[in-house]
Amino acid sequence: MDGSLPYLAAGFGLTWIVMVLYAWRLEARIGRVRDGLRRHDESTSRVEAPGGRTAGAGPPDEPDHRPEEAR
């Protein structure tokens, strides 16, 4: 076991180094995706639908937006 102890320690150390590098890269990728989604949300929130409402505002509650047969 004395001869294998350096290899065991090196394997343990390299495993942790690889895990830390993988977590660091994964966290960076998640950050880029979050930034992209935030940028996408900001760009779509500026788009206005006809009538001056924003695209995500939902159906209007104004009385002049009734079905055609009710007018």
PDB file of N, CA, C and O in Angstrom:
ATOM      1  N   MET A   1       0.821  -1.185   0.000  1.00  0.00           N
ATOM      2  CA  MET A   1       0.000   0.000   0.000  1.00  0.00           C
ATOM      3  C   MET A   1       0.871   1.257   0.000  1.00  0.00           C
ATOM      4  O   MET A   1       0.427   2.308  -0.463  1.00  0.00           O
ATOM      5  N   ASP A   2       2.095   1.169   0.509  1.00  0.00           N
ATOM      6  CA  ASP A   2       2.966   2.347   0.545  1.00  0.00           C
ATOM      7  C   ASP A   2       3.318   2.828  -0.851  1.00  0.00           C
ATOM      8  O   ASP A   2       3.487   4.030  -1.057  1.00  0.00           O
ATOM      9  N   GLY A   3       3.433   1.930  -1.810  1.00  0.00           N
ATOM     10  CA  GLY A   3       3.793   2.320  -3.166  1.00  0.00           C
ATOM     11  C   GLY A   3       2.631   2.945  -3.919  1.00  0.00           C
ATOM     12  O   GLY A   3       2.839   3.710  -4.861  1.00  0.00           O
ATOM     13  N   SER A   4       1.424   2.628  -3.517  1.00  0.00           N
ATOM     14  CA  SER A   4       0.266   3.155  -4.239  1.00  0.00           C
ATOM     15  C   SER A   4      -0.287   4.447  -3.627  1.00  0.00           C
ATOM     16  O   SER A   4      -1.153   5.090  -4.220  1.00  0.00           O
ATOM     17  N   LEU A   5       0.201   4.822  -2.465  1.00  0.00           N
ATOM     18  CA  LEU A   5      -0.306   6.012  -1.796  1.00  0.00           C
ATOM     19  C   LEU A   5      -0.104   7.291  -2.618  1.00  0.00           C
ATOM     20  O   LEU A   5      -1.029   8.101  -2.668  1.00  0.00           O
ATOM     21  N   PRO A   6       1.028   7.522  -3.257  1.00  0.00           N
ATOM     22  CA  PRO A   6       1.168   8.731  -4.089  1.00  0.00           C
ATOM     23  C   PRO A   6       0.188   8.758  -5.266  1.00  0.00           C
ATOM     24  O   PRO A   6      -0.343   9.810  -5.624  1.00  0.00           O
ATOM     25  N   TYR A   7      -0.042   7.574  -5.862  1.00  0.00           N
ATOM     26  CA  TYR A   7      -0.985   7.513  -6.983  1.00  0.00           C
ATOM     27  C   TYR A   7      -2.423   7.775  -6.510  1.00  0.00           C
ATOM     28  O   TYR A   7      -3.204   8.439  -7.191  1.00  0.00           O
ATOM     29  N   LEU A   8      -2.741   7.248  -5.355  1.00  0.00           N
ATOM     30  CA  LEU A   8      -4.056   7.470  -4.778  1.00  0.00           C
ATOM     31  C   LEU A   8      -4.269   8.957  -4.464  1.00  0.00           C
ATOM     32  O   LEU A   8      -5.332   9.508  -4.748  1.00  0.00           O
ATOM     33  N   ALA A   9      -3.266   9.593  -3.887  1.00  0.00           N
ATOM     34  CA  ALA A   9      -3.354  11.020  -3.569  1.00  0.00           C
ATOM     35  C   ALA A   9      -3.429  11.858  -4.843  1.00  0.00           C
ATOM     36  O   ALA A   9      -4.196  12.818  -4.908  1.00  0.00           O
ATOM     37  N   ALA A  10      -2.640  11.501  -5.854  1.00  0.00           N
ATOM     38  CA  ALA A  10      -2.670  12.241  -7.116  1.00  0.00           C
ATOM     39  C   ALA A  10      -4.030  12.076  -7.800  1.00  0.00           C
ATOM     40  O   ALA A  10      -4.573  13.041  -8.337  1.00  0.00           O
ATOM     41  N   GLY A  11      -4.570  10.887  -7.782  1.00  0.00           N
ATOM     42  CA  GLY A  11      -5.887  10.657  -8.375  1.00  0.00           C
ATOM     43  C   GLY A  11      -6.971  11.437  -7.648  1.00  0.00           C
ATOM     44  O   GLY A  11      -7.862  12.006  -8.278  1.00  0.00           O
ATOM     45  N   PHE A  12      -6.895  11.462  -6.321  1.00  0.00           N
ATOM     46  CA  PHE A  12      -7.860  12.203  -5.529  1.00  0.00           C
ATOM     47  C   PHE A  12      -7.755  13.704  -5.841  1.00  0.00           C
ATOM     48  O   PHE A  12      -8.770  14.374  -6.036  1.00  0.00           O
ATOM     49  N   GLY A  13      -6.546  14.216  -5.886  1.00  0.00           N
ATOM     50  CA  GLY A  13      -6.336  15.636  -6.175  1.00  0.00           C
ATOM     51  C   GLY A  13      -6.784  16.001  -7.579  1.00  0.00           C
ATOM     52  O   GLY A  13      -7.442  17.023  -7.777  1.00  0.00           O
ATOM     53  N   LEU A  14      -6.429  15.165  -8.562  1.00  0.00           N
ATOM     54  CA  LEU A  14      -6.840  15.458  -9.934  1.00  0.00           C
ATOM     55  C   LEU A  14      -8.356  15.376 -10.100  1.00  0.00           C
ATOM     56  O   LEU A  14      -8.942  16.144 -10.863  1.00  0.00           O
ATOM     57  N   THR A  15      -8.980  14.459  -9.395  1.00  0.00           N
ATOM     58  CA  THR A  15     -10.439  14.356  -9.457  1.00  0.00           C
ATOM     59  C   THR A  15     -11.081  15.639  -8.957  1.00  0.00           C
ATOM     60  O   THR A  15     -12.012  16.149  -9.582  1.00  0.00           O
ATOM     61  N   TRP A  16     -10.598  16.167  -7.840  1.00  0.00           N
ATOM     62  CA  TRP A  16     -11.171  17.398  -7.299  1.00  0.00           C
ATOM     63  C   TRP A  16     -10.885  18.598  -8.190  1.00  0.00           C
ATOM     64  O   TRP A  16     -11.720  19.492  -8.321  1.00  0.00           O
ATOM     65  N   ILE A  17      -9.706  18.618  -8.802  1.00  0.00           N
ATOM     66  CA  ILE A  17      -9.384  19.711  -9.722  1.00  0.00           C
ATOM     67  C   ILE A  17     -10.314  19.685 -10.918  1.00  0.00           C
ATOM     68  O   ILE A  17     -10.810  20.729 -11.341  1.00  0.00           O
ATOM     69  N   VAL A  18     -10.559  18.494 -11.473  1.00  0.00           N
ATOM     70  CA  VAL A  18     -11.459  18.372 -12.618  1.00  0.00           C
ATOM     71  C   VAL A  18     -12.876  18.758 -12.220  1.00  0.00           C
ATOM     72  O   VAL A  18     -13.565  19.430 -12.987  1.00  0.00           O
ATOM     73  N   MET A  19     -13.327  18.347 -11.036  1.00  0.00           N
ATOM     74  CA  MET A  19     -14.678  18.696 -10.585  1.00  0.00           C
ATOM     75  C   MET A  19     -14.832  20.196 -10.395  1.00  0.00           C
ATOM     76  O   MET A  19     -15.868  20.758 -10.750  1.00  0.00           O
ATOM     77  N   VAL A  20     -13.824  20.852  -9.843  1.00  0.00           N
ATOM     78  CA  VAL A  20     -13.883  22.307  -9.642  1.00  0.00           C
ATOM     79  C   VAL A  20     -13.899  23.025 -10.984  1.00  0.00           C
ATOM     80  O   VAL A  20     -14.663  23.974 -11.162  1.00  0.00           O
ATOM     81  N   LEU A  21     -13.075  22.594 -11.929  1.00  0.00           N
ATOM     82  CA  LEU A  21     -13.068  23.213 -13.257  1.00  0.00           C
ATOM     83  C   LEU A  21     -14.406  23.012 -13.968  1.00  0.00           C
ATOM     84  O   LEU A  21     -14.906  23.926 -14.623  1.00  0.00           O
ATOM     85  N   TYR A  22     -14.984  21.821 -13.840  1.00  0.00           N
ATOM     86  CA  TYR A  22     -16.270  21.554 -14.472  1.00  0.00           C
ATOM     87  C   TYR A  22     -17.363  22.427 -13.854  1.00  0.00           C
ATOM     88  O   TYR A  22     -18.196  22.973 -14.577  1.00  0.00           O
ATOM     89  N   ALA A  23     -17.368  22.562 -12.549  1.00  0.00           N
ATOM     90  CA  ALA A  23     -18.373  23.400 -11.877  1.00  0.00           C
ATOM     91  C   ALA A  23     -18.196  24.863 -12.269  1.00  0.00           C
ATOM     92  O   ALA A  23     -19.181  25.579 -12.449  1.00  0.00           O
ATOM     93  N   TRP A  24     -16.976  25.304 -12.399  1.00  0.00           N
ATOM     94  CA  TRP A  24     -16.702  26.690 -12.783  1.00  0.00           C
ATOM     95  C   TRP A  24     -17.215  26.964 -14.196  1.00  0.00           C
ATOM     96  O   TRP A  24     -17.846  27.992 -14.440  1.00  0.00           O
ATOM     97  N   ARG A  25     -16.947  26.047 -15.125  1.00  0.00           N
ATOM     98  CA  ARG A  25     -17.412  26.216 -16.502  1.00  0.00           C
ATOM     99  C   ARG A  25     -18.934  26.134 -16.580  1.00  0.00           C
ATOM    100  O   ARG A  25     -19.561  26.882 -17.331  1.00  0.00           O
ATOM    101  N   LEU A  26     -19.523  25.233 -15.811  1.00  0.00           N
ATOM    102  CA  LEU A  26     -20.973  25.094 -15.796  1.00  0.00           C
ATOM    103  C   LEU A  26     -21.639  26.357 -15.261  1.00  0.00           C
ATOM    104  O   LEU A  26     -22.657  26.804 -15.791  1.00  0.00           O
ATOM    105  N   GLU A  27     -21.062  26.926 -14.215  1.00  0.00           N
ATOM    106  CA  GLU A  27     -21.610  28.155 -13.639  1.00  0.00           C
ATOM    107  C   GLU A  27     -21.474  29.318 -14.625  1.00  0.00           C
ATOM    108  O   GLU A  27     -22.362  30.167 -14.704  1.00  0.00           O
ATOM    109  N   ALA A  28     -20.386  29.364 -15.365  1.00  0.00           N
ATOM    110  CA  ALA A  28     -20.207  30.409 -16.374  1.00  0.00           C
ATOM    111  C   ALA A  28     -21.230  30.246 -17.499  1.00  0.00           C
ATOM    112  O   ALA A  28     -21.776  31.235 -17.991  1.00  0.00           O
ATOM    113  N   ARG A  29     -21.488  29.016 -17.903  1.00  0.00           N
ATOM    114  CA  ARG A  29     -22.471  28.774 -18.955  1.00  0.00           C
ATOM    115  C   ARG A  29     -23.873  29.157 -18.484  1.00  0.00           C
ATOM    116  O   ARG A  29     -24.644  29.746 -19.242  1.00  0.00           O
ATOM    117  N   ILE A  30     -24.199  28.828 -17.251  1.00  0.00           N
ATOM    118  CA  ILE A  30     -25.507  29.195 -16.692  1.00  0.00           C
ATOM    119  C   ILE A  30     -25.640  30.715 -16.648  1.00  0.00           C
ATOM    120  O   ILE A  30     -26.708  31.249 -16.945  1.00  0.00           O
ATOM    121  N   GLY A  31     -24.573  31.413 -16.283  1.00  0.00           N
ATOM    122  CA  GLY A  31     -24.600  32.875 -16.258  1.00  0.00           C
ATOM    123  C   GLY A  31     -24.836  33.466 -17.637  1.00  0.00           C
ATOM    124  O   GLY A  31     -25.578  34.438 -17.774  1.00  0.00           O
ATOM    125  N   ARG A  32     -24.208  32.884 -18.671  1.00  0.00           N
ATOM    126  CA  ARG A  32     -24.421  33.381 -20.032  1.00  0.00           C
ATOM    127  C   ARG A  32     -25.857  33.148 -20.485  1.00  0.00           C
ATOM    128  O   ARG A  32     -26.453  33.998 -21.146  1.00  0.00           O
ATOM    129  N   VAL A  33     -26.406  31.995 -20.127  1.00  0.00           N
ATOM    130  CA  VAL A  33     -27.788  31.702 -20.503  1.00  0.00           C
ATOM    131  C   VAL A  33     -28.739  32.656 -19.791  1.00  0.00           C
ATOM    132  O   VAL A  33     -29.682  33.156 -20.404  1.00  0.00           O
ATOM    133  N   ARG A  34     -28.506  32.913 -18.512  1.00  0.00           N
ATOM    134  CA  ARG A  34     -29.353  33.861 -17.773  1.00  0.00           C
ATOM    135  C   ARG A  34     -29.289  35.253 -18.388  1.00  0.00           C
ATOM    136  O   ARG A  34     -30.311  35.925 -18.521  1.00  0.00           O
ATOM    137  N   ASP A  35     -28.080  35.689 -18.765  1.00  0.00           N
ATOM    138  CA  ASP A  35     -27.939  36.999 -19.397  1.00  0.00           C
ATOM    139  C   ASP A  35     -28.684  37.046 -20.724  1.00  0.00           C
ATOM    140  O   ASP A  35     -29.351  38.031 -21.039  1.00  0.00           O
ATOM    141  N   GLY A  36     -28.565  35.974 -21.497  1.00  0.00           N
ATOM    142  CA  GLY A  36     -29.268  35.923 -22.776  1.00  0.00           C
ATOM    143  C   GLY A  36     -30.776  35.954 -22.597  1.00  0.00           C
ATOM    144  O   GLY A  36     -31.475  36.636 -23.346  1.00  0.00           O
ATOM    145  N   LEU A  37     -31.286  35.219 -21.608  1.00  0.00           N
ATOM    146  CA  LEU A  37     -32.718  35.225 -21.343  1.00  0.00           C
ATOM    147  C   LEU A  37     -33.180  36.590 -20.862  1.00  0.00           C
ATOM    148  O   LEU A  37     -34.251  37.061 -21.246  1.00  0.00           O
ATOM    149  N   ARG A  38     -32.372  37.227 -20.021  1.00  0.00           N
ATOM    150  CA  ARG A  38     -32.725  38.561 -19.535  1.00  0.00           C
ATOM    151  C   ARG A  38     -32.753  39.549 -20.697  1.00  0.00           C
ATOM    152  O   ARG A  38     -33.647  40.391 -20.779  1.00  0.00           O
ATOM    153  N   ARG A  39     -31.766  39.445 -21.601  1.00  0.00           N
ATOM    154  CA  ARG A  39     -31.734  40.316 -22.765  1.00  0.00           C
ATOM    155  C   ARG A  39     -32.926  40.043 -23.675  1.00  0.00           C
ATOM    156  O   ARG A  39     -33.512  40.972 -24.231  1.00  0.00           O
ATOM    157  N   HIS A  40     -33.283  38.775 -23.828  1.00  0.00           N
ATOM    158  CA  HIS A  40     -34.427  38.410 -24.661  1.00  0.00           C
ATOM    159  C   HIS A  40     -35.723  38.941 -24.059  1.00  0.00           C
ATOM    160  O   HIS A  40     -36.582  39.442 -24.784  1.00  0.00           O
ATOM    161  N   ASP A  41     -35.873  38.836 -22.742  1.00  0.00           N
ATOM    162  CA  ASP A  41     -37.069  39.349 -22.081  1.00  0.00           C
ATOM    163  C   ASP A  41     -37.168  40.863 -22.226  1.00  0.00           C
ATOM    164  O   ASP A  41     -38.259  41.396 -22.425  1.00  0.00           O
ATOM    165  N   GLU A  42     -36.042  41.556 -22.127  1.00  0.00           N
ATOM    166  CA  GLU A  42     -36.057  43.008 -22.272  1.00  0.00           C
ATOM    167  C   GLU A  42     -36.405  43.410 -23.696  1.00  0.00           C
ATOM    168  O   GLU A  42     -37.111  44.397 -23.908  1.00  0.00           O
ATOM    169  N   SER A  43     -35.918  42.659 -24.672  1.00  0.00           N
ATOM    170  CA  SER A  43     -36.202  43.027 -26.058  1.00  0.00           C
ATOM    171  C   SER A  43     -37.654  42.744 -26.406  1.00  0.00           C
ATOM    172  O   SER A  43     -38.245  43.498 -27.179  1.00  0.00           O
ATOM    173  N   THR A  44     -38.254  41.688 -25.865  1.00  0.00           N
ATOM    174  CA  THR A  44     -39.649  41.399 -26.173  1.00  0.00           C
ATOM    175  C   THR A  44     -40.593  42.282 -25.376  1.00  0.00           C
ATOM    176  O   THR A  44     -41.722  42.509 -25.810  1.00  0.00           O
ATOM    177  N   SER A  45     -40.170  42.784 -24.229  1.00  0.00           N
ATOM    178  CA  SER A  45     -41.061  43.636 -23.449  1.00  0.00           C
ATOM    179  C   SER A  45     -41.207  45.017 -24.076  1.00  0.00           C
ATOM    180  O   SER A  45     -42.154  45.735 -23.755  1.00  0.00           O
ATOM    181  N   ARG A  46     -40.299  45.402 -24.956  1.00  0.00           N
ATOM    182  CA  ARG A  46     -40.388  46.697 -25.609  1.00  0.00           C
ATOM    183  C   ARG A  46     -41.310  46.676 -26.821  1.00  0.00           C
ATOM    184  O   ARG A  46     -41.703  47.730 -27.321  1.00  0.00           O
ATOM    185  N   VAL A  47     -41.656  45.487 -27.294  1.00  0.00           N
ATOM    186  CA  VAL A  47     -42.520  45.375 -28.463  1.00  0.00           C
ATOM    187  C   VAL A  47     -43.936  45.719 -28.046  1.00  0.00           C
ATOM    188  O   VAL A  47     -44.449  45.187 -27.062  1.00  0.00           O
ATOM    189  N   GLU A  48     -44.569  46.614 -28.798  1.00  0.00           N
ATOM    190  CA  GLU A  48     -45.927  47.018 -28.470  1.00  0.00           C
ATOM    191  C   GLU A  48     -46.912  46.416 -29.453  1.00  0.00           C
ATOM    192  O   GLU A  48     -46.671  46.388 -30.660  1.00  0.00           O
ATOM    193  N   ALA A  49     -48.008  45.942 -28.927  1.00  0.00           N
ATOM    194  CA  ALA A  49     -49.092  45.410 -29.751  1.00  0.00           C
ATOM    195  C   ALA A  49     -49.941  46.570 -30.252  1.00  0.00           C
ATOM    196  O   ALA A  49     -49.837  47.679 -29.730  1.00  0.00           O
ATOM    197  N   PRO A  50     -50.776  46.332 -31.252  1.00  0.00           N
ATOM    198  CA  PRO A  50     -51.664  47.396 -31.714  1.00  0.00           C
ATOM    199  C   PRO A  50     -52.533  47.909 -30.568  1.00  0.00           C
ATOM    200  O   PRO A  50     -53.016  47.125 -29.751  1.00  0.00           O
ATOM    201  N   GLY A  51     -52.725  49.201 -30.511  1.00  0.00           N
ATOM    202  CA  GLY A  51     -53.505  49.807 -29.442  1.00  0.00           C
ATOM    203  C   GLY A  51     -52.633  50.358 -28.343  1.00  0.00           C
ATOM    204  O   GLY A  51     -53.158  50.859 -27.349  1.00  0.00           O
ATOM    205  N   GLY A  52     -51.309  50.286 -28.478  1.00  0.00           N
ATOM    206  CA  GLY A  52     -50.411  50.871 -27.497  1.00  0.00           C
ATOM    207  C   GLY A  52     -50.139  50.007 -26.285  1.00  0.00           C
ATOM    208  O   GLY A  52     -49.483  50.457 -25.346  1.00  0.00           O
ATOM    209  N   ARG A  53     -50.632  48.764 -26.282  1.00  0.00           N
ATOM    210  CA  ARG A  53     -50.352  47.883 -25.147  1.00  0.00           C
ATOM    211  C   ARG A  53     -49.064  47.115 -25.420  1.00  0.00           C
ATOM    212  O   ARG A  53     -48.667  46.944 -26.572  1.00  0.00           O
ATOM    213  N   THR A  54     -48.427  46.663 -24.374  1.00  0.00           N
ATOM    214  CA  THR A  54     -47.251  45.828 -24.562  1.00  0.00           C
ATOM    215  C   THR A  54     -47.707  44.428 -24.925  1.00  0.00           C
ATOM    216  O   THR A  54     -48.855  44.065 -24.668  1.00  0.00           O
ATOM    217  N   ALA A  55     -46.834  43.641 -25.512  1.00  0.00           N
ATOM    218  CA  ALA A  55     -47.200  42.326 -26.021  1.00  0.00           C
ATOM    219  C   ALA A  55     -47.658  41.393 -24.909  1.00  0.00           C
ATOM    220  O   ALA A  55     -48.502  40.532 -25.159  1.00  0.00           O
ATOM    221  N   GLY A  56     -47.150  41.521 -23.718  1.00  0.00           N
ATOM    222  CA  GLY A  56     -47.508  40.632 -22.625  1.00  0.00           C
ATOM    223  C   GLY A  56     -48.610  41.176 -21.742  1.00  0.00           C
ATOM    224  O   GLY A  56     -48.815  40.660 -20.644  1.00  0.00           O
ATOM    225  N   ALA A  57     -49.322  42.189 -22.173  1.00  0.00           N
ATOM    226  CA  ALA A  57     -50.308  42.827 -21.307  1.00  0.00           C
ATOM    227  C   ALA A  57     -51.586  42.023 -21.155  1.00  0.00           C
ATOM    228  O   ALA A  57     -52.316  42.234 -20.187  1.00  0.00           O
ATOM    229  N   GLY A  58     -51.888  41.109 -22.072  1.00  0.00           N
ATOM    230  CA  GLY A  58     -53.098  40.318 -21.971  1.00  0.00           C
ATOM    231  C   GLY A  58     -54.251  40.982 -22.680  1.00  0.00           C
ATOM    232  O   GLY A  58     -54.072  42.002 -23.345  1.00  0.00           O
ATOM    233  N   PRO A  59     -55.440  40.409 -22.544  1.00  0.00           N
ATOM    234  CA  PRO A  59     -56.596  40.969 -23.266  1.00  0.00           C
ATOM    235  C   PRO A  59     -57.014  42.306 -22.683  1.00  0.00           C
ATOM    236  O   PRO A  59     -56.921  42.512 -21.473  1.00  0.00           O
ATOM    237  N   PRO A  60     -57.472  43.211 -23.526  1.00  0.00           N
ATOM    238  CA  PRO A  60     -57.887  44.527 -23.031  1.00  0.00           C
ATOM    239  C   PRO A  60     -59.232  44.428 -22.324  1.00  0.00           C
ATOM    240  O   PRO A  60     -60.055  43.574 -22.655  1.00  0.00           O
ATOM    241  N   ASP A  61     -59.446  45.292 -21.365  1.00  0.00           N
ATOM    242  CA  ASP A  61     -60.702  45.336 -20.635  1.00  0.00           C
ATOM    243  C   ASP A  61     -61.544  46.530 -21.050  1.00  0.00           C
ATOM    244  O   ASP A  61     -62.455  46.919 -20.319  1.00  0.00           O
ATOM    245  N   GLU A  62     -61.270  47.107 -22.180  1.00  0.00           N
ATOM    246  CA  GLU A  62     -61.997  48.275 -22.634  1.00  0.00           C
ATOM    247  C   GLU A  62     -63.304  47.832 -23.283  1.00  0.00           C
ATOM    248  O   GLU A  62     -63.343  46.771 -23.905  1.00  0.00           O
ATOM    249  N   PRO A  63     -64.381  48.619 -23.156  1.00  0.00           N
ATOM    250  CA  PRO A  63     -65.674  48.206 -23.696  1.00  0.00           C
ATOM    251  C   PRO A  63     -65.740  48.175 -25.217  1.00  0.00           C
ATOM    252  O   PRO A  63     -66.603  47.489 -25.765  1.00  0.00           O
ATOM    253  N   ASP A  64     -64.862  48.893 -25.924  1.00  0.00           N
ATOM    254  CA  ASP A  64     -64.939  48.898 -27.389  1.00  0.00           C
ATOM    255  C   ASP A  64     -64.272  47.679 -28.020  1.00  0.00           C
ATOM    256  O   ASP A  64     -64.196  47.607 -29.247  1.00  0.00           O
ATOM    257  N   HIS A  65     -63.791  46.725 -27.239  1.00  0.00           N
ATOM    258  CA  HIS A  65     -63.169  45.514 -27.759  1.00  0.00           C
ATOM    259  C   HIS A  65     -64.110  44.322 -27.594  1.00  0.00           C
ATOM    260  O   HIS A  65     -63.657  43.241 -27.220  1.00  0.00           O
ATOM    261  N   ARG A  66     -65.380  44.485 -27.858  1.00  0.00           N
ATOM    262  CA  ARG A  66     -66.354  43.408 -27.783  1.00  0.00           C
ATOM    263  C   ARG A  66     -66.389  42.652 -29.091  1.00  0.00           C
ATOM    264  O   ARG A  66     -65.870  43.142 -30.094  1.00  0.00           O
ATOM    265  N   PRO A  67     -66.978  41.489 -29.114  1.00  0.00           N
ATOM    266  CA  PRO A  67     -67.139  40.765 -30.382  1.00  0.00           C
ATOM    267  C   PRO A  67     -67.986  41.569 -31.366  1.00  0.00           C
ATOM    268  O   PRO A  67     -68.776  42.421 -30.959  1.00  0.00           O
ATOM    269  N   GLU A  68     -67.822  41.301 -32.643  1.00  0.00           N
ATOM    270  CA  GLU A  68     -68.481  42.069 -33.690  1.00  0.00           C
ATOM    271  C   GLU A  68     -69.999  42.024 -33.592  1.00  0.00           C
ATOM    272  O   GLU A  68     -70.652  43.044 -33.814  1.00  0.00           O
ATOM    273  N   GLU A  69     -70.587  40.857 -33.260  1.00  0.00           N
ATOM    274  CA  GLU A  69     -72.029  40.763 -33.225  1.00  0.00           C
ATOM    275  C   GLU A  69     -72.635  41.535 -32.057  1.00  0.00           C
ATOM    276  O   GLU A  69     -73.829  41.832 -32.098  1.00  0.00           O
ATOM    277  N   ALA A  70     -71.887  41.868 -31.040  1.00  0.00           N
ATOM    278  CA  ALA A  70     -72.400  42.615 -29.902  1.00  0.00           C
ATOM    279  C   ALA A  70     -72.425  44.113 -30.170  1.00  0.00           C
ATOM    280  O   ALA A  70     -73.076  44.846 -29.425  1.00  0.00           O
ATOM    281  N   ARG A  71     -71.751  44.590 -31.192  1.00  0.00           N
ATOM    282  CA  ARG A  71     -71.684  46.019 -31.469  1.00  0.00           C
ATOM    283  C   ARG A  71     -72.903  46.542 -32.124  1.00  0.00           C
ATOM    284  O   ARG A  71     -72.983  47.735 -32.416  1.00  0.00           O
TER     285      ARG A  71
END
